[in-house]
């Protein structure tokens, strides 16, 4: 729990800093005097005032932040500084300042995806083992073994993509699927079919989109052929080589990698029989014991999974593509929540985010980057919701000013802010309630 809390605070701090920096940066470009840039609320823990007049503050409660700009509606401004006031700027400049916060979150997500693709992602073909009877997938007779490529013209590269896209399509009447089917002579043909999903419904919290849709995923194919040996490992010292095919271990014929790995984890000595260039060889392996008490010998099997790394420009393009796709899916999910397609029980609050932060970080650096990018986009999309107190609400005020020729009165804005505050508290209360139910 302490680890999850720490990761949650780090995550929120990063996202808030980036969001508020977006407002700050464009405000300064538009000639607005920024009086305070605060990360967190409450008592000041540390502050520094720059020559530009901006005070940078780190406050005690790290659950948000703000940028305070010079504004005649907030306090009296001298004639000398009037031109630096936020409310003196043109409507398009104020709109740019407001939109810059969510945009900064989108840019951060793009950069994170770019880094992920430069580092490389592990991919394997998204193949369908079969379909479940009386489901949408079963209605169109998808052959076993085909490779899924697109859903509603969205490229599919993993089963996680399938899950996210299917959830985002809840409430539609039909969708399209594209898959590659073997037609002989090592050739494959792309088949496109439409699927009726008008009667497809499921509980996002309790059920799997993939399973309820009817897909049975083909598991990652693992072959008992050594593809990699860790330097200095037990396997290397014993004399095993890349290309060795495992025949048996402890007198049992090889059946699957999971059982072989489980045997190694027990930490007991193993009699291993392998085939190398049509010759059968025997090895005695005594697994090294890790800190968690499990044995390890340091060899990897051959599989259909590959590490796909992108070049600088390809990674840039792929990062933009992934960010745009995630924004689309997040906005669609928010629409589903508002229209009732997804129930309010799907709302998540800080407790769920904290748990997710800890879990993804424990899986490794790349999963945490994926999580950070997703939360950053979620924050950007939510802030564009046209509710008073959110950036989207302020943009609506500016739209009214543009159409009406004058801004809303401060009294009217205060009324809207009160309504917005109550709505946000209700939504936050539901989210926290859902968090406690998930504990």
Secondary structure, DSSP 8 states (H G I E B T S, - for coil): -HHHHHHHHHHHHHHHHHHHHHHHHHHHHTT--EEEEEEEEEEEEEEEE-TTS-EEEEEEEEEEEEEEE--TTTS---GGGGGG-GGGS-HHHHHHHHHHHHHHHHHHHHHHHHHHHHH-EEE---BEEEE-TTSTGGGGT--TT-EEEEETTEE--SHHHHHHHHHHTTT-SEEEEEEEEEEETTEEEEEEEEEE-TT----TTTS-HHHHHTEEE----EEEEEEEE-TTSHHHHHT--TT-EEEEETTEE---HHHHHHHHHT---EEEEEEETTEEEEEEE--EE-TTS-EE--EEEEES-EEE---HHHHHHHHHHHHHHHHHHHHHHHHHHHHTSS-GGG---HHHHHHHHHHHHHH-HHHHHHHHHHHHHHHHHHHTSS-TTSHHHHHHHHHHHHHHSS---HHHHHHHHHHHHHHHHHHHHHHHHHHHHH-
